[in-house]
Amino acid sequence: MIVAFSVAPSGGPAPAGGEPDSVSAAVADAVLVVRSSGLPHRTDSMFTTIEGSWDECMDVVRRATEAVGRHGSRVSLVLKADIRPGRTGEMDGKLERLEAAVERAQGEAGRGQ
């Protein structure tokens, strides 16, 4: 399964010396949980994506949420999952299939001009 999630604190005091609405330190704590998990992962400006079994992924999401929770009195969690039993390597596989489709579409568009 692939899980994309975003977790951020809210309702707490601003970090010492930080911007009032900066969440960088809290997100860094969550990313450290993900990186130490051993699961395949990718972090971008909006989400962190992990791949593993249901139990592995949900454990990482729970621990990342708990890490962020130490930064405020509330936590916002957005989660999206692609559940395909028996499939592995889909974080890269889905991108490879997409890029192949884009190349085909570009080739077809080039022939039509």
The first five atom37 places (N, CA, C, CB, O) and aatype in JSON, in Angstrom:
{
  "aatype": [12, 9, 19, 0, 13, 15, 19, 0, 14, 15, 7, 7, 14, 0, 14, 0, 7, 7, 6, 14, 3, 15, 19, 15, 0, 0, 19, 0, 3, 0, 19, 10, 19, 19, 1, 15, 15, 7, 10, 14, 8, 1, 16, 3, 15, 12, 13, 16, 16, 9, 6, 7, 15, 17, 3, 6, 4, 12, 3, 19, 19, 1, 1, 0, 16, 6, 0, 19, 7, 1, 8, 7, 15, 1, 19, 15, 10, 19, 10, 11, 0, 3, 9, 1, 14, 7, 1, 16, 7, 6, 12, 3, 7, 11, 10, 6, 1, 10, 6, 0, 0, 19, 6, 1, 0, 5, 7, 6, 0, 7, 1, 7, 5],
  "atom_mask": [
    [1, 1, 1, 1, 1],
    [1, 1, 1, 1, 1],
    [1, 1, 1, 1, 1],
    [1, 1, 1, 1, 1],
    [1, 1, 1, 1, 1],
    [1, 1, 1, 1, 1],
    [1, 1, 1, 1, 1],
    [1, 1, 1, 1, 1],
    [1, 1, 1, 1, 1],
    [1, 1, 1, 1, 1],
    [1, 1, 1, 0, 1],
    [1, 1, 1, 0, 1],
    [1, 1, 1, 1, 1],
    [1, 1, 1, 1, 1],
    [1, 1, 1, 1, 1],
    [1, 1, 1, 1, 1],
    [1, 1, 1, 0, 1],
    [1, 1, 1, 0, 1],
    [1, 1, 1, 1, 1],
    [1, 1, 1, 1, 1],
    [1, 1, 1, 1, 1],
    [1, 1, 1, 1, 1],
    [1, 1, 1, 1, 1],
    [1, 1, 1, 1, 1],
    [1, 1, 1, 1, 1],
    [1, 1, 1, 1, 1],
    [1, 1, 1, 1, 1],
    [1, 1, 1, 1, 1],
    [1, 1, 1, 1, 1],
    [1, 1, 1, 1, 1],
    [1, 1, 1, 1, 1],
    [1, 1, 1, 1, 1],
    [1, 1, 1, 1, 1],
    [1, 1, 1, 1, 1],
    [1, 1, 1, 1, 1],
    [1, 1, 1, 1, 1],
    [1, 1, 1, 1, 1],
    [1, 1, 1, 0, 1],
    [1, 1, 1, 1, 1],
    [1, 1, 1, 1, 1],
    [1, 1, 1, 1, 1],
    [1, 1, 1, 1, 1],
    [1, 1, 1, 1, 1],
    [1, 1, 1, 1, 1],
    [1, 1, 1, 1, 1],
    [1, 1, 1, 1, 1],
    [1, 1, 1, 1, 1],
    [1, 1, 1, 1, 1],
    [1, 1, 1, 1, 1],
    [1, 1, 1, 1, 1],
    [1, 1, 1, 1, 1],
    [1, 1, 1, 0, 1],
    [1, 1, 1, 1, 1],
    [1, 1, 1, 1, 1],
    [1, 1, 1, 1, 1],
    [1, 1, 1, 1, 1],
    [1, 1, 1, 1, 1],
    [1, 1, 1, 1, 1],
    [1, 1, 1, 1, 1],
    [1, 1, 1, 1, 1],
    [1, 1, 1, 1, 1],
    [1, 1, 1, 1, 1],
    [1, 1, 1, 1, 1],
    [1, 1, 1, 1, 1],
    [1, 1, 1, 1, 1],
    [1, 1, 1, 1, 1],
    [1, 1, 1, 1, 1],
    [1, 1, 1, 1, 1],
    [1, 1, 1, 0, 1],
    [1, 1, 1, 1, 1],
    [1, 1, 1, 1, 1],
    [1, 1, 1, 0, 1],
    [1, 1, 1, 1, 1],
    [1, 1, 1, 1, 1],
    [1, 1, 1, 1, 1],
    [1, 1, 1, 1, 1],
    [1, 1, 1, 1, 1],
    [1, 1, 1, 1, 1],
    [1, 1, 1, 1, 1],
    [1, 1, 1, 1, 1],
    [1, 1, 1, 1, 1],
    [1, 1, 1, 1, 1],
    [1, 1, 1, 1, 1],
    [1, 1, 1, 1, 1],
    [1, 1, 1, 1, 1],
    [1, 1, 1, 0, 1],
    [1, 1, 1, 1, 1],
    [1, 1, 1, 1, 1],
    [1, 1, 1, 0, 1],
    [1, 1, 1, 1, 1],
    [1, 1, 1, 1, 1],
    [1, 1, 1, 1, 1],
    [1, 1, 1, 0, 1],
    [1, 1, 1, 1, 1],
    [1, 1, 1, 1, 1],
    [1, 1, 1, 1, 1],
    [1, 1, 1, 1, 1],
    [1, 1, 1, 1, 1],
    [1, 1, 1, 1, 1],
    [1, 1, 1, 1, 1],
    [1, 1, 1, 1, 1],
    [1, 1, 1, 1, 1],
    [1, 1, 1, 1, 1],
    [1, 1, 1, 1, 1],
    [1, 1, 1, 1, 1],
    [1, 1, 1, 1, 1],
    [1, 1, 1, 0, 1],
    [1, 1, 1, 1, 1],
    [1, 1, 1, 1, 1],
    [1, 1, 1, 0, 1],
    [1, 1, 1, 1, 1],
    [1, 1, 1, 0, 1],
    [1, 1, 1, 1, 1]
  ],
  "atom_positions": [
    [[0.84, -1.16, 0.0], [0.0, 0.0, 0.0], [0.89, 1.22, 0.0], [-0.96, 0.0, 1.2], [2.0, 1.22, 0.53]],
    [[0.38, 2.27, -0.61], [1.05, 3.56, -0.61], [0.18, 4.53, 0.19], [1.3, 4.09, -2.08], [-1.04, 4.59, 0.0]],
    [[0.81, 5.28, 1.09], [0.1, 6.27, 1.89], [0.79, 7.61, 1.72], [0.04, 5.85, 3.4], [1.99, 7.74, 1.95]],
    [[0.02, 8.6, 1.33], [0.51, 9.98, 1.28], [-0.17, 10.72, 2.43], [0.21, 10.68, -0.11], [-1.39, 10.67, 2.58]],
    [[0.64, 11.4, 3.24], [0.04, 12.12, 4.36], [0.76, 13.44, 4.63], [0.06, 11.26, 5.6], [1.93, 13.63, 4.29]],
    [[-0.01, 14.32, 5.24], [0.5, 15.62, 5.66], [0.03, 15.82, 7.08], [0.0, 16.78, 4.71], [-1.15, 15.65, 7.39]],
    [[0.95, 16.19, 7.95], [0.6, 16.38, 9.35], [1.22, 17.69, 9.82], [1.09, 15.18, 10.22], [2.38, 17.98, 9.52]],
    [[0.44, 18.48, 10.57], [0.91, 19.79, 11.03], [0.27, 20.12, 12.37], [0.6, 20.89, 9.98], [-0.87, 19.72, 12.63]],
    [[0.99, 20.85, 13.21], [0.42, 21.25, 14.5], [-0.45, 22.49, 14.36], [1.53, 21.52, 15.52], [-0.32, 23.25, 13.4]],
    [[-1.33, 22.66, 15.32], [-2.09, 23.91, 15.41], [-2.47, 24.1, 16.87], [-3.36, 23.89, 14.49], [-2.49, 23.14, 17.65]],
    [[-2.78, 25.33, 17.23], [-3.25, 25.6, 18.57], [-2.2, 25.69, 19.65], [0.0, 0.0, 0.0], [-2.53, 25.73, 20.84]],
    [[-0.93, 25.74, 19.26], [0.12, 25.84, 20.27], [0.88, 27.13, 20.15], [0.0, 0.0, 0.0], [0.67, 27.9, 19.2]],
    [[1.76, 27.39, 21.08], [2.56, 28.61, 21.02], [3.58, 28.54, 19.89], [3.28, 28.85, 22.36], [3.98, 27.46, 19.46]],
    [[3.99, 29.71, 19.4], [5.02, 29.78, 18.37], [6.34, 29.29, 18.95], [5.16, 31.22, 17.82], [6.63, 29.53, 20.12]],
    [[7.16, 28.6, 18.14], [8.45, 28.16, 18.65], [9.33, 29.36, 18.98], [9.15, 27.25, 17.61], [9.24, 30.4, 18.34]],
    [[10.19, 29.21, 19.99], [11.08, 30.31, 20.39], [11.92, 30.76, 19.21], [11.99, 29.87, 21.56], [12.62, 29.96, 18.58]],
    [[11.85, 32.04, 18.92], [12.64, 32.61, 17.83], [12.1, 32.32, 16.45], [0.0, 0.0, 0.0], [12.67, 32.76, 15.46]],
    [[10.98, 31.57, 16.36], [10.44, 31.21, 15.06], [9.28, 32.1, 14.67], [0.0, 0.0, 0.0], [8.78, 32.9, 15.47]],
    [[8.85, 31.94, 13.45], [7.69, 32.68, 12.98], [6.45, 32.1, 13.65], [7.57, 32.61, 11.43], [6.4, 30.91, 13.93]],
    [[5.44, 32.95, 13.92], [4.25, 32.47, 14.63], [3.56, 31.29, 13.95], [3.28, 33.59, 14.78], [3.03, 30.43, 14.64]],
    [[3.56, 31.23, 12.61], [2.85, 30.15, 11.95], [3.79, 29.18, 11.26], [1.87, 30.71, 10.96], [3.37, 28.44, 10.37]],
    [[5.05, 29.16, 11.64], [6.01, 28.24, 11.06], [5.8, 26.85, 11.67], [7.46, 28.73, 11.29], [5.63, 26.72, 12.88]],
    [[5.81, 25.84, 10.84], [5.64, 24.48, 11.32], [6.85, 23.62, 10.98], [4.37, 23.87, 10.73], [6.8, 22.39, 11.1]],
    [[7.93, 24.25, 10.56], [9.11, 23.51, 10.1], [9.65, 22.54, 11.14], [10.19, 24.47, 9.71], [9.95, 21.39, 10.8]],
    [[9.79, 22.96, 12.38], [10.35, 22.08, 13.41], [9.46, 20.86, 13.63], [10.54, 22.85, 14.73], [9.95, 19.75, 13.79]],
    [[8.16, 21.07, 13.65], [7.23, 19.96, 13.86], [7.27, 18.99, 12.69], [5.8, 20.49, 14.06], [7.29, 17.77, 12.89]],
    [[7.28, 19.52, 11.48], [7.33, 18.66, 10.29], [8.66, 17.91, 10.25], [7.14, 19.5, 9.0], [8.7, 16.75, 9.86]],
    [[9.74, 18.57, 10.66], [11.04, 17.9, 10.71], [10.99, 16.69, 11.64], [12.14, 18.89, 11.17], [11.55, 15.64, 11.32]],
    [[10.32, 16.83, 12.77], [10.19, 15.7, 13.69], [9.42, 14.54, 13.03], [9.49, 16.15, 14.99], [9.77, 13.38, 13.21]],
    [[8.38, 14.87, 12.28], [7.61, 13.84, 11.59], [8.45, 13.16, 10.51], [6.34, 14.44, 10.97], [8.4, 11.94, 10.36]],
    [[9.21, 13.95, 9.78], [10.06, 13.39, 8.72], [11.13, 12.47, 9.31], [10.73, 14.52, 7.89], [11.48, 11.46, 8.71]],
    [[11.65, 12.81, 10.47], [12.63, 11.94, 11.13], [12.01, 10.58, 11.47], [13.18, 12.6, 12.4], [12.67, 9.55, 11.36]],
    [[10.75, 10.58, 11.89], [10.05, 9.32, 12.16], [9.97, 8.5, 10.88], [8.61, 9.59, 12.72], [10.24, 7.3, 10.88]],
    [[9.6, 9.15, 9.78], [9.47, 8.46, 8.5], [10.82, 7.89, 8.06], [8.92, 9.41, 7.41], [10.92, 6.72, 7.69]],
    [[11.85, 8.71, 8.12], [13.17, 8.27, 7.66], [13.72, 7.13, 8.5], [14.14, 9.43, 7.68], [14.42, 6.26, 7.97]],
    [[13.41, 7.11, 9.77], [13.92, 6.03, 10.64], [13.09, 4.76, 10.51], [13.93, 6.49, 12.09], [13.47, 3.72, 11.07]],
    [[11.97, 4.81, 9.81], [11.07, 3.66, 9.71], [11.62, 2.54, 8.84], [9.74, 4.1, 9.16], [11.26, 1.37, 9.02]],
    [[12.5, 2.87, 7.91], [13.0, 1.86, 6.98], [12.09, 1.63, 5.79], [0.0, 0.0, 0.0], [12.45, 0.86, 4.9]],
    [[10.93, 2.27, 5.75], [10.03, 2.11, 4.62], [10.48, 3.0, 3.46], [8.58, 2.46, 5.03], [11.06, 4.05, 3.68]],
    [[10.21, 2.57, 2.22], [10.44, 3.48, 1.1], [9.61, 4.75, 1.33], [10.08, 2.81, -0.27], [8.45, 4.67, 1.73]],
    [[10.2, 5.9, 1.07], [9.5, 7.15, 1.34], [9.99, 8.25, 0.4], [9.68, 7.58, 2.8], [11.06, 8.17, -0.19]],
    [[9.16, 9.27, 0.3], [9.47, 10.45, -0.5], [8.73, 11.62, 0.15], [9.04, 10.26, -2.03], [7.55, 11.51, 0.46]],
    [[9.43, 12.73, 0.35], [8.81, 13.92, 0.92], [8.92, 15.05, -0.09], [9.47, 14.31, 2.27], [9.99, 15.29, -0.65]],
    [[7.81, 15.76, -0.31], [7.83, 16.94, -1.17], [7.23, 18.11, -0.39], [7.05, 16.7, -2.51], [7.04, 18.01, 0.82]],
    [[6.94, 19.18, -1.06], [6.49, 20.39, -0.36], [5.1, 20.26, 0.25], [6.51, 21.55, -1.31], [4.72, 21.09, 1.07]],
    [[4.34, 19.26, -0.12], [2.97, 19.12, 0.38], [2.71, 17.84, 1.18], [2.02, 19.17, -0.76], [1.94, 17.86, 2.14]],
    [[3.34, 16.74, 0.8], [3.04, 15.45, 1.41], [4.31, 14.62, 1.6], [2.04, 14.68, 0.56], [5.33, 14.86, 0.96]],
    [[4.21, 13.66, 2.49], [5.19, 12.59, 2.59], [4.48, 11.32, 2.17], [5.79, 12.47, 4.05], [3.36, 11.05, 2.6]],
    [[5.13, 10.55, 1.31], [4.56, 9.3, 0.81], [5.42, 8.15, 1.31], [4.47, 9.31, -0.75], [6.65, 8.2, 1.24]],
    [[4.76, 7.11, 1.8], [5.45, 5.92, 2.27], [4.82, 4.7, 1.63], [5.4, 5.82, 3.82], [3.68, 4.75, 1.17]],
    [[5.56, 3.59, 1.6], [5.03, 2.35, 1.04], [5.37, 1.2, 1.98], [5.6, 2.09, -0.38], [6.5, 1.06, 2.44]],
    [[4.36, 0.37, 2.25], [4.54, -0.78, 3.12], [3.21, -1.47, 3.36], [0.0, 0.0, 0.0], [2.23, -1.21, 2.67]],
    [[3.2, -2.34, 4.34], [1.94, -3.0, 4.71], [1.05, -2.01, 5.45], [2.21, -4.28, 5.58], [1.5, -0.95, 5.88]],
    [[-0.21, -2.39, 5.6], [-1.16, -1.56, 6.35], [-0.6, -1.23, 7.73], [-2.53, -2.27, 6.48], [-0.54, -0.06, 8.12]],
    [[-0.19, -2.25, 8.46], [0.3, -2.04, 9.83], [1.55, -1.17, 9.85], [0.58, -3.38, 10.5], [1.67, -0.29, 10.71]],
    [[2.48, -1.4, 8.93], [3.69, -0.6, 8.89], [3.38, 0.87, 8.62], [4.65, -1.13, 7.83], [3.87, 1.76, 9.3]],
    [[2.55, 1.11, 7.61], [2.22, 2.49, 7.24], [1.44, 3.2, 8.34], [1.4, 2.51, 5.95], [1.75, 4.35, 8.67]],
    [[0.45, 2.53, 8.91], [-0.35, 3.18, 9.95], [0.48, 3.45, 11.2], [-1.56, 2.32, 10.3], [0.23, 4.43, 11.89]],
    [[1.44, 2.59, 11.5], [2.32, 2.82, 12.64], [3.17, 4.06, 12.41], [3.22, 1.59, 12.88], [3.34, 4.87, 13.32]],
    [[3.71, 4.22, 11.19], [4.52, 5.41, 10.89], [3.66, 6.67, 10.96], [5.18, 5.27, 9.49], [4.09, 7.68, 11.52]],
    [[2.47, 6.62, 10.39], [1.58, 7.79, 10.44], [1.25, 8.14, 11.89], [0.27, 7.52, 9.64], [1.27, 9.32, 12.27]],
    [[0.95, 7.14, 12.7], [0.63, 7.38, 14.12], [1.82, 8.03, 14.83], [0.25, 6.06, 14.83], [1.66, 9.02, 15.54]],
    [[3.02, 7.46, 14.65], [4.19, 7.99, 15.34], [4.56, 9.39, 14.85], [5.37, 7.05, 15.17], [4.99, 10.23, 15.64]],
    [[4.41, 9.65, 13.54], [4.68, 10.99, 13.0], [3.67, 11.99, 13.56], [4.62, 10.98, 11.45], [4.02, 13.12, 13.88]],
    [[2.42, 11.58, 13.68], [1.38, 12.44, 14.24], [1.67, 12.75, 15.72], [0.0, 11.78, 14.1], [1.5, 13.88, 16.16]],
    [[2.1, 11.75, 16.45], [2.45, 11.96, 17.86], [3.64, 12.91, 17.98], [2.77, 10.62, 18.53], [3.68, 13.75, 18.88]],
    [[4.62, 12.78, 17.08], [5.79, 13.68, 17.12], [5.37, 15.12, 16.88], [6.83, 13.25, 16.07], [5.85, 16.03, 17.55]],
    [[4.47, 15.32, 15.92], [3.98, 16.67, 15.64], [3.13, 17.18, 16.8], [3.16, 16.69, 14.33], [3.14, 18.37, 17.1]],
    [[2.39, 16.29, 17.45], [1.52, 16.68, 18.56], [2.27, 17.29, 19.73], [0.0, 0.0, 0.0], [1.69, 18.02, 20.53]],
    [[3.54, 17.01, 19.82], [4.34, 17.61, 20.89], [4.6, 19.1, 20.65], [5.67, 16.87, 21.02], [5.13, 19.79, 21.52]],
    [[4.22, 19.6, 19.47], [4.46, 21.0, 19.11], [3.22, 21.87, 19.26], [4.96, 21.08, 17.69], [3.3, 23.08, 19.05]],
    [[2.11, 21.31, 19.61], [0.89, 22.11, 19.74], [-0.2, 21.31, 20.41], [0.0, 0.0, 0.0], [-0.05, 20.12, 20.67]],
    [[-1.3, 21.97, 20.67], [-2.4, 21.3, 21.36], [-3.34, 20.58, 20.4], [-3.18, 22.31, 22.17], [-4.21, 19.83, 20.84]],
    [[-3.18, 20.81, 19.1], [-4.0, 20.12, 18.09], [-3.11, 19.7, 16.94], [-5.16, 21.04, 17.58], [-2.05, 20.28, 16.71]],
    [[-3.55, 18.69, 16.22], [-2.83, 18.21, 15.05], [-3.8, 18.05, 13.9], [-2.1, 16.87, 15.35], [-4.89, 17.51, 14.06]],
    [[-3.39, 18.51, 12.73], [-4.16, 18.31, 11.5], [-3.47, 17.21, 10.7], [-4.28, 19.64, 10.67], [-2.27, 17.28, 10.45]],
    [[-4.25, 16.21, 10.28], [-3.72, 15.09, 9.51], [-4.56, 14.92, 8.25], [-3.7, 13.79, 10.35], [-5.78, 14.78, 8.33]],
    [[-3.91, 14.91, 7.1], [-4.55, 14.6, 5.83], [-3.89, 13.34, 5.32], [-4.41, 15.79, 4.78], [-2.66, 13.25, 5.29]],
    [[-4.69, 12.34, 4.92], [-4.15, 11.05, 4.52], [-4.87, 10.53, 3.29], [-4.26, 10.04, 5.67], [-6.1, 10.6, 3.19]],
    [[-4.1, 10.01, 2.36], [-4.67, 9.36, 1.18], [-3.92, 8.04, 0.99], [-4.56, 10.27, -0.11], [-2.7, 8.01, 1.09]],
    [[-4.65, 6.96, 0.72], [-4.03, 5.65, 0.59], [-4.43, 4.97, -0.71], [-4.4, 4.76, 1.77], [-5.57, 5.09, -1.17]],
    [[-3.47, 4.27, -1.31], [-3.7, 3.42, -2.47], [-3.45, 1.99, -1.99], [-2.75, 3.81, -3.7], [-2.31, 1.59, -1.77]],
    [[-4.53, 1.25, -1.82], [-4.45, -0.09, -1.23], [-4.56, -1.12, -2.33], [-5.56, -0.29, -0.15], [-5.63, -1.31, -2.92]],
    [[-3.43, -1.8, -2.62], [-3.39, -2.83, -3.66], [-2.66, -4.04, -3.11], [-2.7, -2.3, -4.96], [-1.44, -4.15, -3.25]],
    [[-3.39, -4.95, -2.47], [-2.74, -6.12, -1.87], [-1.87, -6.87, -2.87], [-3.79, -7.06, -1.29], [-2.24, -7.06, -4.03]],
    [[-0.71, -7.29, -2.39], [0.2, -8.07, -3.21], [1.11, -7.25, -4.1], [0.0, 0.0, 0.0], [1.98, -7.82, -4.77]],
    [[0.95, -5.95, -4.14], [1.79, -5.1, -4.99], [2.86, -4.45, -4.15], [0.95, -4.03, -5.72], [2.59, -4.0, -3.04]],
    [[4.07, -4.39, -4.65], [5.16, -3.66, -4.01], [5.89, -2.86, -5.08], [6.15, -4.63, -3.28], [5.72, -3.11, -6.27]],
    [[6.68, -1.9, -4.66], [7.44, -1.09, -5.61], [6.59, -0.12, -6.39], [0.0, 0.0, 0.0], [7.01, 0.37, -7.44]],
    [[5.4, 0.16, -5.91], [4.47, 1.01, -6.66], [4.8, 2.5, -6.59], [3.08, 0.79, -6.16], [4.37, 3.26, -7.46]],
    [[5.55, 2.93, -5.58], [5.93, 4.35, -5.54], [6.68, 4.7, -6.82], [6.79, 4.67, -4.29], [6.44, 5.75, -7.42]],
    [[7.6, 3.83, -7.22], [8.35, 4.06, -8.46], [7.59, 3.54, -9.67], [9.72, 3.4, -8.38], [7.6, 4.17, -10.73]],
    [[6.93, 2.4, -9.52], [6.23, 1.8, -10.64], [5.16, 2.7, -11.23], [0.0, 0.0, 0.0], [5.03, 2.8, -12.45]],
    [[4.39, 3.36, -10.38], [3.34, 4.26, -10.86], [3.95, 5.43, -11.63], [2.49, 4.78, -9.69], [3.41, 5.84, -12.66]],
    [[5.06, 5.95, -11.14], [5.71, 7.07, -11.84], [6.29, 6.62, -13.18], [6.81, 7.67, -10.97], [6.22, 7.36, -14.16]],
    [[6.88, 5.43, -13.22], [7.42, 4.91, -14.47], [6.32, 4.74, -15.51], [8.14, 3.57, -14.24], [6.5, 5.08, -16.67]],
    [[5.16, 4.2, -15.09], [4.04, 4.04, -16.03], [3.51, 5.4, -16.49], [2.92, 3.23, -15.38], [3.15, 5.55, -17.66]],
    [[3.47, 6.37, -15.6], [3.03, 7.71, -15.97], [3.97, 8.33, -17.0], [2.92, 8.6, -14.73], [3.52, 8.87, -18.01]],
    [[5.28, 8.27, -16.73], [6.25, 8.85, -17.66], [6.18, 8.19, -19.03], [7.66, 8.73, -17.08], [6.31, 8.87, -20.05]],
    [[5.98, 6.88, -19.07], [5.84, 6.17, -20.35], [4.59, 6.67, -21.08], [5.75, 4.64, -20.12], [4.63, 6.86, -22.3]],
    [[3.51, 6.89, -20.37], [2.28, 7.4, -20.99], [2.48, 8.82, -21.5], [1.11, 7.35, -20.0], [1.97, 9.16, -22.57]],
    [[3.2, 9.65, -20.75], [3.47, 11.02, -21.2], [4.31, 11.0, -22.47], [4.19, 11.83, -20.09], [4.04, 11.75, -23.4]],
    [[5.32, 10.14, -22.51], [6.15, 10.04, -23.72], [5.33, 9.6, -24.92], [7.31, 9.05, -23.48], [5.5, 10.13, -26.02]],
    [[4.44, 8.63, -24.71], [3.57, 8.19, -25.82], [2.68, 9.33, -26.28], [2.69, 6.99, -25.39], [2.53, 9.55, -27.48]],
    [[2.1, 10.07, -25.32], [1.21, 11.18, -25.67], [1.98, 12.28, -26.41], [0.55, 11.76, -24.41], [1.45, 12.87, -27.35]],
    [[3.2, 12.55, -26.0], [4.02, 13.56, -26.69], [4.32, 13.11, -28.11], [5.33, 13.81, -25.93], [4.28, 13.92, -29.04]],
    [[4.61, 11.82, -28.28], [4.88, 11.3, -29.61], [3.67, 11.4, -30.51], [0.0, 0.0, 0.0], [3.79, 11.75, -31.68]],
    [[2.51, 11.09, -29.96], [1.27, 11.19, -30.74], [0.95, 12.64, -31.07], [0.09, 10.55, -29.96], [0.5, 12.94, -32.18]],
    [[1.19, 13.55, -30.13], [0.93, 14.97, -30.38], [1.89, 15.5, -31.44], [1.06, 15.79, -29.08], [1.5, 16.31, -32.28]],
    [[3.13, 15.04, -31.4], [4.12, 15.49, -32.39], [3.79, 15.01, -33.8], [0.0, 0.0, 0.0], [4.05, 15.71, -34.77]],
    [[3.21, 13.84, -33.9], [2.84, 13.31, -35.22], [1.62, 14.03, -35.78], [2.57, 11.81, -35.15], [1.42, 14.07, -36.99]],
    [[0.79, 14.59, -34.89], [-0.42, 15.24, -35.32], [-0.22, 16.68, -35.77], [0.0, 0.0, 0.0], [-1.15, 17.3, -36.29]],
    [[0.97, 17.22, -35.58], [1.21, 18.63, -35.93], [1.65, 18.76, -37.36], [2.26, 19.26, -35.02], [1.9, 19.87, -37.83]]
  ]
}
